[in-house]
Amino acid sequence: MAIRNIVKHPDPILREKAVVVTKFNSNLHKLLDDMAETMYDADGVGLAAPQVGISKRVIVMDCGDGLIEIVNPEIVDFKGEQFDYPEGCLSIPGLRGDVRRHQWIKLRGQDRFGNPIELEAEDLLSRCSQHEIDHLNGVLFIDVADKVYQVSPDEEGE
């Protein structure tokens, strides 16, 4: 495993629609392992492959209940209220924004071996999943935030 450099805005890869993964091999496994290590090293809760310079539909997340890896994720259902909450991004340090997201979603995708997976996500995991899937579509939180504001370096980890 290796810690990769996190791509910063305005790098153009962050605006590209990521490519669907069709090969589930050791290269994908290394990417997933490296992304997880990079996310943990940066004290993040989610990371999408474009954020490490790879245009593939791959995300990793850990909102406190352990690592989740999803290849080719898609939101297939949502319900309940949408709610506003401040978001930040490892690719846009120093900024936060108030973003409206669904409280509950259902995701489908594949695991690192290509097996189908389905996941129901609530609250922070729902928000994180939507944020990371936005990355796969070239959308950043600053594009969908009601308000964007600067934060001091000591507030970034909050």
DSSP file (Angstrom, degrees, kcal/mol; ACC not computed):
  #  RESIDUE AA STRUCTURE BP1 BP2  ACC     N-H-->O    O-->H-N    N-H-->O    O-->H-N    TCO  KAPPA ALPHA  PHI   PSI    X-CA   Y-CA   Z-CA
    1    1 A M              0   0    0      0, 0.0     2,-0.3     0, 0.0    33,-0.1   0.000 360.0 360.0 360.0 152.8    0.0    0.0    0.0
    2    2 A A        -     0   0    0     28,-0.3     2,-0.6     0, 0.0    36,-0.3  -0.996 360.0-117.2-146.4 148.2    1.1    3.6   -0.6
    3    3 A I        -     0   0    0     -2,-0.3     2,-0.2    34,-0.1    32,-0.1  -0.768  36.8-154.9 -84.9 125.4   -0.2    7.0    0.2
    4    4 A R        -     0   0    0     -2,-0.6     2,-0.2    30,-0.4    -1,-0.0  -0.624  23.1 -96.9 -98.6 158.8   -1.0    8.8   -3.0
    5    5 A N        -     0   0    0     -2,-0.2     2,-0.6    47,-0.2    -1,-0.1  -0.545  36.2-128.0 -71.3 136.3   -1.1   12.5   -3.7
    6    6 A I        -     0   0    0     -2,-0.2    46,-0.2    84,-0.1     2,-0.2  -0.787  22.9-125.0 -88.7 124.7   -4.5   14.1   -3.4
    7    7 A V        -     0   0    0     44,-3.5     2,-0.3    -2,-0.6    46,-0.1  -0.462  26.8-145.0 -69.3 135.5   -5.4   16.1   -6.5
    8    8 A K    >   -     0   0    0     -2,-0.2     3,-2.3    84,-0.1    84,-0.2  -0.793  28.2 -70.5-107.2 147.2   -6.4   19.7   -5.7
    9    9 A H  T 3  S+     0   0    0     82,-2.9    -1,-0.0    -2,-0.3     0, 0.0  -0.498 113.1  37.2 -61.7 134.1   -9.0   21.9   -7.3
   10   10 A P  T 3  S+     0   0    0      0, 0.0    -1,-0.3     0, 0.0     5,-0.1  -0.750  79.6 127.4-104.2  35.6   -8.9   23.2  -10.1
   11   11 A D    X   -     0   0    0     -3,-2.3     3,-1.6     1,-0.2     4,-0.2  -0.295  63.0-130.0 -53.4 132.1   -7.1   20.1  -11.6
   12   12 A P  G >  S+     0   0    0      0, 0.0     3,-1.9     0, 0.0     4,-0.4   0.733 100.3  71.5 -62.5 -23.8   -9.2   19.2  -14.7
   13   13 A I  G >  S+     0   0    0      1,-0.3     3,-1.1     2,-0.2   125,-0.1   0.815  88.9  64.0 -62.9 -26.3   -9.5   15.5  -13.7
   14   14 A L  G <  S+     0   0    0     -3,-1.6    -1,-0.3     1,-0.2    37,-0.1   0.640 102.6  49.4 -70.1 -12.5  -11.9   16.6  -10.9
   15   15 A R  G <  S+     0   0    0     -3,-1.9    -1,-0.2    -4,-0.2     2,-0.2   0.405  92.3  99.0-104.3  -1.2  -14.3   17.8  -13.6
   16   16 A E  S <  S-     0   0    0     -3,-1.1     2,-0.6    -4,-0.4   122,-0.3  -0.557  78.5-116.5 -87.4 151.3  -14.3   14.6  -15.7
   17   17 A K        -     0   0    0    120,-0.2   120,-0.2    -2,-0.2   119,-0.1  -0.788  41.8-121.8 -82.1 122.4  -16.9   11.9  -15.7
   18   18 A A        -     0   0    0    118,-2.9     2,-0.2    -2,-0.6    38,-0.2  -0.258  23.7-108.6 -70.0 153.7  -15.0    8.8  -14.4
   19   19 A V  B     -a   56   0A   0     36,-1.7    38,-2.2     1,-0.1    53,-0.1  -0.569  31.8-106.4 -86.0 141.4  -14.8    5.6  -16.5
   20   20 A V        -     0   0    0     -2,-0.2     2,-0.4    36,-0.2    -1,-0.1  -0.424  35.2-119.9 -64.6 137.3  -16.7    2.4  -15.5
   21   21 A V        +     0   0    0     36,-0.3     3,-0.1     1,-0.1    -1,-0.1  -0.682  40.6 162.6 -82.3 129.0  -14.4   -0.3  -14.2
   22   22 A T        +     0   0    0     -2,-0.4     2,-0.6     1,-0.2    -1,-0.1   0.536  58.2  69.4-119.4 -16.7  -14.5   -3.5  -16.2
   23   23 A K        -     0   0    0      2,-0.0     2,-0.9     1,-0.0    -1,-0.2  -0.926  56.9-169.7-111.4 118.0  -11.3   -5.3  -15.0
   24   24 A F        +     0   0    0     -2,-0.6     2,-0.2    89,-0.1    88,-0.0  -0.782  43.0 122.5-106.0  86.5  -11.3   -6.5  -11.4
   25   25 A N  S  > S-     0   0    0     -2,-0.9     4,-2.2     0, 0.0     3,-0.3  -0.578  79.3 -69.9-135.4-169.4   -7.7   -7.4  -11.0
   26   26 A S  H  > S+     0   0    0      1,-0.2     4,-2.4     2,-0.2     5,-0.2   0.802 125.5  59.2 -64.3 -29.4   -4.6   -6.7   -8.9
   27   27 A N  H  > S+     0   0    0      2,-0.2     4,-2.2     1,-0.2    -1,-0.2   0.918 107.9  45.6 -64.4 -41.9   -4.3   -3.2  -10.3
   28   28 A L  H  > S+     0   0    0     -3,-0.3     4,-2.8     2,-0.2    -2,-0.2   0.916 111.7  52.2 -64.9 -43.0   -7.8   -2.4   -9.0
   29   29 A H  H  X S+     0   0    0     -4,-2.2     4,-2.6     1,-0.2    -2,-0.2   0.907 109.9  48.6 -61.3 -41.7   -7.0   -4.0   -5.6
   30   30 A K  H  X S+     0   0    0     -4,-2.4     4,-3.0     2,-0.2   -28,-0.3   0.916 110.5  51.4 -64.6 -42.3   -3.9   -1.9   -5.3
   31   31 A L  H  X S+     0   0    0     -4,-2.2     4,-2.8     2,-0.2    -2,-0.2   0.939 111.5  47.1 -59.0 -47.5   -5.8    1.3   -6.2
   32   32 A L  H  X S+     0   0    0     -4,-2.8     4,-2.3     2,-0.2    -2,-0.2   0.923 113.9  47.5 -60.8 -45.1   -8.4    0.5   -3.5
   33   33 A D  H  X S+     0   0    0     -4,-2.6     4,-2.4    -5,-0.2    -2,-0.2   0.932 114.2  46.7 -61.7 -46.2   -5.8   -0.3   -0.9
   34   34 A D  H  X S+     0   0    0     -4,-3.0     4,-2.7     1,-0.2   -30,-0.4   0.897 110.8  52.4 -64.1 -40.6   -3.9    2.9   -1.7
   35   35 A M  H  X S+     0   0    0     -4,-2.8     4,-2.7    -5,-0.2    -1,-0.2   0.917 110.0  48.5 -62.4 -42.4   -7.0    5.0   -1.7
   36   36 A A  H  X S+     0   0    0     -4,-2.3     4,-2.6     2,-0.2     5,-0.2   0.941 113.2  46.8 -63.1 -46.5   -8.0    3.7    1.8
   37   37 A E  H  X S+     0   0    0     -4,-2.4     4,-2.4     1,-0.2    -2,-0.2   0.901 113.7  48.9 -62.2 -40.2   -4.5    4.4    3.1
   38   38 A T  H  X S+     0   0    0     -4,-2.7     4,-1.8   -36,-0.3    -2,-0.2   0.913 111.1  49.7 -65.3 -43.9   -4.5    7.9    1.6
   39   39 A M  H  <>S+     0   0    0     -4,-2.7     5,-2.7     2,-0.2     4,-0.2   0.934 113.5  45.5 -61.2 -47.5   -8.0    8.7    3.0
   40   40 A Y  H ><5S+     0   0    0     -4,-2.6     3,-1.4     1,-0.2    -2,-0.2   0.909 110.8  53.1 -64.3 -41.5   -6.9    7.6    6.5
   41   41 A D  H 3<5S+     0   0    0     -4,-2.4    -1,-0.2     1,-0.3    -2,-0.2   0.843 111.5  46.6 -61.6 -33.6   -3.6    9.5    6.3
   42   42 A A  T 3<5S-     0   0    0     -4,-1.8    -1,-0.3    -5,-0.2    -2,-0.2   0.371 112.7-119.1 -89.8   4.3   -5.5   12.6    5.4
   43   43 A D  T < 5 +     0   0    0     -3,-1.4    -3,-0.2    -4,-0.2     2,-0.2   0.861  64.8 146.7  58.1  38.1   -8.1   12.2    8.1
   44   44 A G      < -     0   0    0     -5,-2.7    -1,-0.2    -6,-0.2     3,-0.1  -0.500  51.0-147.3 -96.0 170.4  -10.9   12.0    5.6
   45   45 A V  S    S+     0   0    0      1,-0.3    17,-2.5    -2,-0.2     2,-0.3   0.455  81.6  18.1-112.2  -8.1  -14.1    9.9    5.6
   46   46 A G  E     -B   61   0B   0     15,-0.3     2,-0.3    -7,-0.1    -1,-0.3  -0.989  56.5-175.0-159.3 155.4  -14.3    9.4    1.9
   47   47 A L  E     -B   60   0B   0     13,-2.4    13,-2.4    -2,-0.3     2,-0.3  -0.966  10.8-153.1-154.8 137.0  -12.2    9.4   -1.3
   48   48 A A  E >   -B   59   0B   0     -2,-0.3     3,-1.9    11,-0.2     4,-0.4  -0.849  31.2-114.3-110.0 149.1  -13.0    9.0   -5.0
   49   49 A A  G > >S+     0   0    0      9,-2.5     5,-2.2    -2,-0.3     3,-2.1   0.836 113.4  61.7 -53.8 -38.9  -10.4    7.7   -7.5
   50   50 A P  G > 5S+     0   0    0      0, 0.0     3,-1.7     0, 0.0    -1,-0.3   0.810  93.8  66.1 -58.2 -25.3  -10.4   11.0   -9.4
   51   51 A Q  G < 5S+     0   0    0     -3,-1.9   -44,-3.5     1,-0.3    -2,-0.2   0.652 104.6  43.3 -71.4 -13.8   -9.1   12.6   -6.2
   52   52 A V  G < 5S-     0   0    0     -3,-2.1    -1,-0.3    -4,-0.4   -47,-0.2   0.097 129.9 -95.7-113.4  19.9   -5.9   10.6   -6.6
   53   53 A G  T < 5S+     0   0    0     -3,-1.7     2,-0.5     1,-0.2    -2,-0.1   0.625  87.9 121.3  83.7  15.2   -5.7   11.3  -10.4
   54   54 A I      < -     0   0    0     -5,-2.2     2,-1.9    -6,-0.1    -2,-0.2  -0.952  54.8-147.4-117.0 119.3   -7.4    8.1  -11.6
   55   55 A S        +     0   0    0     -2,-0.5   -36,-1.7    -5,-0.1     2,-0.3  -0.490  56.4 119.3 -86.3  70.6  -10.5    8.5  -13.8
   56   56 A K  B    S-a   19   0A   0     -2,-1.9     2,-1.9   -38,-0.2    -7,-0.3  -0.958  74.4-110.1-132.3 151.9  -12.3    5.3  -12.6
   57   57 A R  S    S+     0   0    0    -38,-2.2    15,-3.8    -2,-0.3     2,-0.4  -0.549  71.8 126.8 -84.2  78.5  -15.6    4.8  -10.9
   58   58 A V  E     + C   0  71B   0     -2,-1.9    -9,-2.5    13,-0.2     2,-0.3  -1.000  31.3 177.6-138.9 132.5  -14.2    3.8   -7.5
   59   59 A I  E     -BC  48  70B   0     11,-2.4    11,-2.4    -2,-0.4     2,-0.3  -0.969  11.2-164.2-133.8 153.5  -14.9    5.1   -4.0
   60   60 A V  E     +BC  47  69B   0    -13,-2.4   -13,-2.4    -2,-0.3     2,-0.3  -0.981  15.4 175.1-130.3 147.3  -13.8    4.3   -0.5
   61   61 A M  E     -BC  46  68B   0      7,-2.3     7,-2.9    -2,-0.3   -15,-0.3  -0.993  19.8-178.6-148.7 151.3  -15.4    5.5    2.8
   62   62 A D        +     0   0    0    -17,-2.5     5,-0.2    -2,-0.3   -16,-0.0  -0.725   7.2 170.4-151.4 101.9  -15.2    5.1    6.5
   63   63 A C  S    S-     0   0    0      3,-0.4    62,-0.1    -2,-0.2    61,-0.1   0.113  78.1 -68.6 -98.7  20.0  -17.7    7.0    8.5
   64   64 A G  S    S+     0   0    0      2,-0.1     3,-0.1   -19,-0.1    -2,-0.0   0.267 123.6  80.7 116.6 -10.5  -16.8    5.3   11.7
   65   65 A D  S    S-     0   0    0      1,-0.4     2,-0.1     3,-0.0    -3,-0.0   0.163 104.4 -78.4-113.0  18.4  -18.1    1.7   11.1
   66   66 A G        -     0   0    0      2,-0.1    -1,-0.4     0, 0.0    -3,-0.4  -0.258  67.0 -41.0 106.9 164.9  -15.2    0.4    9.1
   67   67 A L        -     0   0    0     -5,-0.2     2,-0.4    -2,-0.1    -5,-0.2  -0.389  47.1-167.6 -69.9 134.3  -13.9    0.6    5.5
   68   68 A I  E     -C   61   0B   0     -7,-2.9    -7,-2.3    -2,-0.1     2,-0.4  -0.994   1.7-170.3-121.6 128.3  -16.4    0.5    2.6
   69   69 A E  E     +C   60   0B   0     -2,-0.4     2,-0.4    -9,-0.2    -9,-0.2  -0.972   5.7 180.0-116.7 131.4  -15.2    0.0   -0.9
   70   70 A I  E     -C   59   0B   0    -11,-2.4   -11,-2.4    -2,-0.4     2,-0.4  -0.983  10.9-162.0-135.7 126.2  -17.6    0.4   -3.9
   71   71 A V  E    S+CD  58 110B   0     39,-3.0    39,-2.4    -2,-0.4   -13,-0.2  -0.878  80.2   1.5-103.2 135.5  -16.7    0.0   -7.5
   72   72 A N  E    S-     0   0B   0    -15,-3.8    -1,-0.2    -2,-0.4   -14,-0.1   0.912  89.2-169.1  54.8  49.2  -19.1    1.5  -10.1
   73   73 A P  E     +     0   0B   0      0, 0.0     2,-0.3     0, 0.0    36,-0.2  -0.364  11.5 176.3 -71.0 146.8  -21.5    2.9   -7.4
   74   74 A E  E     - D   0 108B   0     34,-2.1    34,-2.4    -2,-0.1     2,-0.6  -0.989  31.7-122.3-146.8 145.1  -24.9    4.2   -8.3
   75   75 A I  E     + D   0 107B   0     -2,-0.3    32,-0.2    32,-0.2     3,-0.1  -0.769  30.7 172.7 -85.6 123.6  -27.7    5.6   -6.3
   76   76 A V  E     +     0   0B   0     30,-2.8     2,-0.3    -2,-0.6    31,-0.2   0.566  62.0   8.5-110.0 -12.8  -30.8    3.5   -7.0
   77   77 A D  E     - D   0 106B   0     29,-1.2    29,-2.6     2,-0.0     2,-0.3  -0.983  54.7-177.5-161.6 155.2  -33.3    4.9   -4.5
   78   78 A F  E     + D   0 105B   0     -2,-0.3     2,-0.3    27,-0.3    27,-0.2  -0.981   8.5 171.1-151.5 153.8  -33.7    7.6   -1.9
   79   79 A K  E     + D   0 104B   0     25,-1.6    25,-0.9    -2,-0.3    24,-0.3  -0.966  37.1  40.3-155.8 170.9  -36.3    8.5    0.6
   80   80 A G  E    S-     0   0B   0     -2,-0.3    24,-0.0    23,-0.1     2,-0.0  -0.226  92.1 -29.3  80.3-173.6  -37.1   10.8    3.5
   81   81 A E  E     -     0   0B   0     21,-0.1    22,-2.0     1,-0.1     2,-0.3  -0.289  52.0-127.3 -75.0 157.9  -36.1   14.4    3.9
   82   82 A Q  E     - D   0 102B   0     20,-0.2     2,-0.3    21,-0.1    20,-0.2  -0.795  30.9-163.7 -95.0 150.7  -33.1   16.2    2.4
   83   83 A F  E     - D   0 101B   0     18,-2.7    18,-2.4    -2,-0.3     2,-0.3  -0.982  16.5-124.5-139.2 152.1  -31.0   18.1    4.9
   84   84 A D  E     + D   0 100B   0     -2,-0.3    16,-0.2    16,-0.2    14,-0.1  -0.716  36.4 157.7 -93.0 141.3  -28.4   20.8    4.8
   85   85 A Y  E     - D   0  99B   0     14,-1.4    14,-2.2    -2,-0.3     2,-0.1  -0.967  45.2 -96.0-159.2 146.2  -25.0   20.2    6.5
   86   86 A P  E     - D   0  98B   0      0, 0.0     2,-0.3     0, 0.0    12,-0.2  -0.444  43.0-170.8 -67.2 136.6  -21.6   21.7    6.1
   87   87 A E  E     - D   0  97B   0     10,-2.8    10,-2.1    -2,-0.1     2,-0.2  -0.936   9.7-175.2-125.4 151.3  -19.3   19.7    3.8
   88   88 A G        -     0   0    0     -2,-0.3     2,-0.3     8,-0.2     8,-0.1  -0.750  12.3-143.9-129.2-177.9  -15.6   19.9    3.1
   89   89 A C    >   -     0   0    0      6,-0.5     3,-1.4     3,-0.4     6,-0.2  -0.982  19.9-135.3-154.6 136.7  -13.4   18.1    0.6
   90   90 A L  T 3  S+     0   0    0     -2,-0.3    -1,-0.1     1,-0.3   -84,-0.1   0.758 110.7  54.1 -62.9 -24.0   -9.8   16.8    0.7
   91   91 A S  T 3  S+     0   0    0      1,-0.2   -82,-2.9   -83,-0.1    -1,-0.3   0.533 111.5  44.6 -87.3  -6.9   -9.4   18.3   -2.8
   92   92 A I  S X  S-     0   0    0     -3,-1.4     3,-1.3   -84,-0.2    -3,-0.4  -0.546  80.8-171.6-134.3  68.6  -10.5   21.7   -1.8
   93   93 A P  T 3   +     0   0    0      0, 0.0     3,-0.1     0, 0.0    -3,-0.1  -0.280  66.8  27.8 -64.4 145.9   -8.8   22.5    1.5
   94   94 A G  T 3  S+     0   0    0      1,-0.2    57,-2.1    58,-0.1     2,-0.4   0.379 102.6  92.1  89.6  -4.7   -9.8   25.7    3.4
   95   95 A L  E <   + E   0 150B   0     -3,-1.3    -6,-0.5    55,-0.2     2,-0.3  -0.929  44.7 179.5-124.5 149.7  -13.4   25.8    2.1
   96   96 A R  E     - E   0 149B   0     53,-2.7    53,-2.8    -2,-0.4     2,-0.3  -0.921   7.4-166.4-133.9 162.5  -16.7   24.4    3.4
   97   97 A G  E     -DE  87 148B   0    -10,-2.1   -10,-2.8    -2,-0.3     2,-0.7  -0.995  27.4-116.4-151.5 149.1  -20.1   24.7    2.0
   98   98 A D  E     -DE  86 147B   0     49,-2.2    48,-3.3    -2,-0.3    49,-0.6  -0.776  42.1-176.3 -86.2 115.4  -23.7   24.0    3.1
   99   99 A V  E     -D   85   0B   0    -14,-2.2   -14,-1.4    -2,-0.7     2,-0.5  -0.931  23.5-136.3-121.1 136.2  -25.0   21.2    0.9
  100  100 A R  E     +D   84   0B   0     44,-0.5     2,-0.3    -2,-0.4   -16,-0.2  -0.805  35.6 167.1 -91.0 123.8  -28.5   19.7    0.8
  101  101 A R  E     -D   83   0B   0    -18,-2.4   -18,-2.7    -2,-0.5     2,-0.2  -0.911  40.8 -92.8-134.5 159.9  -28.4   15.9    0.5
  102  102 A H  E     -D   82   0B   0     -2,-0.3   -20,-0.2   -20,-0.2    28,-0.1  -0.515  26.1-143.6 -71.2 140.3  -30.8   13.0    0.9
  103  103 A Q  E    S+     0   0B   0    -22,-2.0    20,-1.7   -24,-0.3     2,-0.4   0.811  85.3  28.3 -74.6 -31.3  -30.9   11.5    4.4
  104  104 A W  E     +DF  79 122B   0    -25,-0.9   -25,-1.6   -23,-0.3     2,-0.3  -0.998  69.0 165.9-135.7 133.8  -31.3    7.9    3.2
  105  105 A I  E     -DF  78 121B   0     16,-2.4    16,-2.9    -2,-0.4     2,-0.5  -0.959  27.8-136.6-139.4 159.9  -30.1    6.3    0.0
  106  106 A K  E     -DF  77 120B   0    -29,-2.6   -30,-2.8    -2,-0.3   -29,-1.2  -0.984  25.1-163.6-116.1 131.3  -29.7    2.9   -1.5
  107  107 A L  E     -DF  75 119B   0     12,-3.4    12,-2.3    -2,-0.5     2,-0.4  -0.842   8.5-167.2-113.3 148.6  -26.5    2.2   -3.4
  108  108 A R  E     +DF  74 118B   0    -34,-2.4   -34,-2.1    -2,-0.3     2,-0.3  -0.975  31.0 113.7-128.1 149.9  -25.6   -0.6   -5.9
  109  109 A G  E     - F   0 117B   0      8,-2.1     8,-2.5    -2,-0.4     2,-0.3  -0.891  54.8 -78.9-176.2-151.5  -22.2   -1.4   -7.1
  110  110 A Q  E     -DF  71 116B   0    -39,-2.4   -39,-3.0    -2,-0.3     2,-0.1  -0.946  28.8-124.2-135.5 155.3  -19.5   -4.1   -7.0
  111  111 A D    >   -     0   0    0      4,-2.4     3,-1.9    -2,-0.3   -41,-0.1  -0.261  50.9 -81.5 -86.2-175.9  -16.9   -5.2   -4.6
  112  112 A R  T 3  S+     0   0    0      1,-0.3   -83,-0.1     2,-0.1   -84,-0.1   0.644 131.6  50.5 -64.7 -14.6  -13.2   -5.4   -5.5
  113  113 A F  T 3  S-     0   0    0      2,-0.1    -1,-0.3   -85,-0.1   -89,-0.1   0.421 121.4-102.6-102.3  -0.9  -13.8   -8.8   -7.1
  114  114 A G  S <  S+     0   0    0     -3,-1.9    -2,-0.1     1,-0.3     3,-0.0   0.446  72.9 143.8  94.2   0.8  -16.7   -7.7   -9.3
  115  115 A N        -     0   0    0      1,-0.1    -4,-2.4    -5,-0.0    -1,-0.3  -0.513  57.0-106.0 -73.3 140.5  -19.4   -9.3   -7.1
  116  116 A P  E     -F  110   0B   0      0, 0.0     2,-0.3     0, 0.0    -6,-0.3  -0.403  41.2-175.1 -67.0 141.2  -22.6   -7.2   -6.9
  117  117 A I  E     -F  109   0B   0     -8,-2.5    -8,-2.1    -2,-0.1     2,-0.4  -0.964  12.7-163.2-133.7 154.1  -23.2   -5.3   -3.6
  118  118 A E  E     -F  108   0B   0     -2,-0.3     2,-0.4   -10,-0.2   -10,-0.2  -0.995  10.7-176.0-136.2 142.0  -26.1   -3.3   -2.3
  119  119 A L  E     -F  107   0B   0    -12,-2.3   -12,-3.4    -2,-0.4     2,-0.5  -0.998  19.0-148.9-143.4 133.1  -25.9   -0.9    0.6
  120  120 A E  E     -F  106   0B   0     -2,-0.4     2,-0.4   -14,-0.2   -14,-0.2  -0.897  24.4-167.0 -98.8 132.5  -28.4    1.3    2.5
  121  121 A A  E     -F  105   0B   0    -16,-2.9   -16,-2.4    -2,-0.5     2,-0.3  -0.967   7.9-175.7-127.2 135.9  -26.9    4.5    3.8
  122  122 A E  E >>  -F  104   0B   0     -2,-0.4     3,-1.3   -18,-0.2     4,-0.9  -0.886  52.2 -22.9-124.7 157.6  -28.2    7.0    6.3
  123  123 A D  H 3> S+     0   0    0    -20,-1.7     4,-2.6    -2,-0.3     5,-0.2  -0.135 130.9   8.5  51.1-121.8  -27.1   10.3    7.7
  124  124 A L  H 3> S+     0   0    0      1,-0.2     4,-3.0     2,-0.2    -1,-0.3   0.887 133.5  50.4 -62.6 -40.3  -23.3   10.7    7.4
  125  125 A L  H <> S+     0   0    0     -3,-1.3     4,-2.4     2,-0.2    -1,-0.2   0.885 111.5  49.4 -65.5 -37.0  -22.8    7.6    5.3
  126  126 A S  H  X S+     0   0    0     -4,-0.9     4,-2.3   -23,-0.3    -2,-0.2   0.943 113.4  45.9 -62.9 -48.3  -25.5    8.8    2.9
  127  127 A R  H  X S+     0   0    0     -4,-2.6     4,-2.4     1,-0.2    -2,-0.2   0.925 114.0  48.1 -61.0 -46.9  -24.0   12.3    2.7
  128  128 A C  H  X S+     0   0    0     -4,-3.0     4,-2.7     1,-0.2     5,-0.2   0.915 110.7  51.4 -62.6 -44.1  -20.5   10.9    2.1
  129  129 A S  H  X S+     0   0    0     -4,-2.4     4,-2.5    -5,-0.2     5,-0.2   0.921 111.7  46.7 -59.7 -45.1  -21.7    8.4   -0.6
  130  130 A Q  H  X S+     0   0    0     -4,-2.3     4,-2.1     2,-0.2    -1,-0.2   0.901 112.3  50.7 -64.8 -40.6  -23.5   11.2   -2.4
  131  131 A H  H  X S+     0   0    0     -4,-2.4     4,-1.5     2,-0.2    -2,-0.2   0.930 113.3  44.7 -61.6 -47.0  -20.4   13.5   -2.2
  132  132 A E  H  X S+     0   0    0     -4,-2.7     4,-1.3     1,-0.2    -2,-0.2   0.883 111.7  51.5 -69.4 -38.4  -18.1   10.8   -3.5
  133  133 A I  H  X S+     0   0    0     -4,-2.5     4,-0.8    -5,-0.2    -1,-0.2   0.880 104.8  58.0 -66.1 -35.9  -20.4    9.8   -6.3
  134  134 A D  H ><>S+     0   0    0     -4,-2.1     5,-2.6     1,-0.2     3,-1.3   0.924 101.7  55.9 -55.1 -43.4  -20.6   13.4   -7.3
  135  135 A H  H ><5S+     0   0    0     -4,-1.5     3,-1.6     1,-0.3    -1,-0.2   0.884 101.8  56.3 -56.0 -39.0  -16.8   13.3   -7.7
  136  136 A L  H 3<5S+     0   0    0     -4,-1.3  -118,-2.9     1,-0.3    -1,-0.3   0.708 109.2  47.2 -68.1 -18.0  -17.2   10.4  -10.2
  137  137 A N  T <<5S-     0   0    0     -3,-1.3    -1,-0.3    -4,-0.8    -2,-0.2   0.249 121.7-104.4-105.0  10.1  -19.5   12.7  -12.2
  138  138 A G  T < 5S+     0   0    0     -3,-1.6     2,-0.4  -122,-0.3    -3,-0.2   0.701  78.4 133.4  77.1  19.3  -17.2   15.7  -12.2
  139  139 A V      < -     0   0    0     -5,-2.6     2,-0.3    -6,-0.2    -1,-0.3  -0.890  37.6-162.1-107.6 131.8  -19.3   17.6   -9.6
  140  140 A L    >>  -     0   0    0     -2,-0.4     3,-2.0    -3,-0.1     4,-0.7  -0.756  32.5-112.7-108.6 157.8  -17.7   19.3   -6.6
  141  141 A F  H >> S+     0   0    0      1,-0.3     4,-1.3    -2,-0.3     3,-0.8   0.821 116.1  64.2 -59.6 -29.3  -19.4   20.4   -3.4
  142  142 A I  H 34 S+     0   0    0      1,-0.2    -1,-0.3     2,-0.2   -44,-0.1   0.710  97.9  57.5 -67.4 -17.5  -18.7   24.0   -4.3
  143  143 A D  H <4 S+     0   0    0     -3,-2.0    -1,-0.2     1,-0.1    -2,-0.2   0.761 117.7  29.5 -79.7 -26.6  -21.0   23.4   -7.4
  144  144 A V  H << S+     0   0    0     -3,-0.8   -44,-0.5    -4,-0.7    -2,-0.2   0.393  91.4 115.6-116.9   0.2  -24.0   22.4   -5.3
  145  145 A A     <  -     0   0    0     -4,-1.3   -46,-0.2    -5,-0.2     3,-0.2  -0.479  57.3-146.5 -75.9 141.6  -23.5   24.3   -2.0
  146  146 A D  S    S+     0   0    0    -48,-3.3     2,-0.3     1,-0.3    -1,-0.1   0.852  90.5  10.3 -68.6 -35.9  -26.0   27.0   -1.0
  147  147 A K  E     -E   98   0B   0    -49,-0.6   -49,-2.2     2,-0.0     2,-0.4  -0.993  67.9-158.4-147.3 136.0  -23.2   28.9    0.6
  148  148 A V  E     +E   97   0B   0     -2,-0.3     2,-0.3   -51,-0.2   -51,-0.2  -0.952  20.5 169.8-116.9 137.3  -19.4   28.4    0.4
  149  149 A Y  E     -E   96   0B   0    -53,-2.8   -53,-2.7    -2,-0.4     2,-0.2  -0.976  32.3-106.7-146.1 156.8  -17.1   29.8    3.1
  150  150 A Q  E     -E   95   0B   0     -2,-0.3     2,-0.3   -55,-0.2   -55,-0.2  -0.526  28.4-160.9 -82.4 149.8  -13.5   29.7    4.3
  151  151 A V        -     0   0    0    -57,-2.1     5,-0.1    -2,-0.2     0, 0.0  -0.950  23.0-110.3-127.1 151.6  -12.4   27.8    7.4
  152  152 A S    >>  -     0   0    0     -2,-0.3     3,-1.8     1,-0.1     4,-0.8  -0.400  35.7-106.0 -75.3 157.9   -9.2   28.2    9.3
  153  153 A P  G >4 S+     0   0    0      0, 0.0     3,-0.6     0, 0.0     4,-0.4   0.826 120.8  56.2 -55.9 -33.4   -6.7   25.4    9.2
  154  154 A D  G 34 S+     0   0    0      1,-0.2     3,-0.2     2,-0.1     4,-0.0   0.692 107.0  50.5 -74.1 -15.9   -7.6   24.3   12.8
  155  155 A E  G X4 S+     0   0    0     -3,-1.8     3,-1.6     1,-0.1    -1,-0.2   0.587  86.5  87.1 -91.6 -12.1  -11.3   23.9   11.7
  156  156 A E  T << S+     0   0    0     -4,-0.8    -1,-0.1    -3,-0.6    -2,-0.1   0.833  86.4  51.0 -61.5 -34.7  -10.5   21.8    8.7
  157  157 A G  T 3         0   0    0     -4,-0.4    -1,-0.3     1,-0.2    -2,-0.1   0.533 360.0 360.0 -80.7  -4.7  -10.6   18.5   10.5
  158  158 A E    <         0   0    0     -3,-1.6    -1,-0.2    -4,-0.0    -2,-0.1   0.484 360.0 360.0 -76.6 360.0  -13.9   19.1   12.2
